[in-house]
Amino acid sequence: QVKLVESGGGSVQAGGSLRLPCAASGDVDESSFMGWFRQYPGKEREGVASIGPNGELDYADSVKGRFTISKDNADKTLYLQMNSLKPEDTGMYYCAARLGLQTRCKGGKCSTVKTSLVEDEYNYWGQGVQVTVSS
């Protein structure tokens, strides 16, 4: 089993920064890929950033150049550094992890997923933290 606990949420003015840690416990190991998602009221969760087992990175276009995902394998903590925050970054932020291999198949060819911004490709989730950015 895996437990993910986010912290670091809060309120900040536009242009400010926040850092979200996510402490992982259980079977999360270096082979897992992990990510951050966010959800606006009344809308589906969207992928923000993902990091692979070998440090592969993927970001949503809306946060490229402003957000940085990183992880500390020694203490099993995932981070999301958010700079130059905008009011549209407001939402619930969730940490997620994938245990076990995830494959994608296209045209009869399949490959192992290293990073993902797709909600269905994760099987463990934290409870979420609120981030509010005021203008």
Helices and strands as residue ranges (DSSP letters): E 2-6, E 10-13, E 18-26, E 33-39, E 46-51, E 57-59, G 61-63, E 67-72, E 77-82, G 87-89, E 91-98, E 103-106, E 109-112, G 119-121, E 124-125, E 129-134
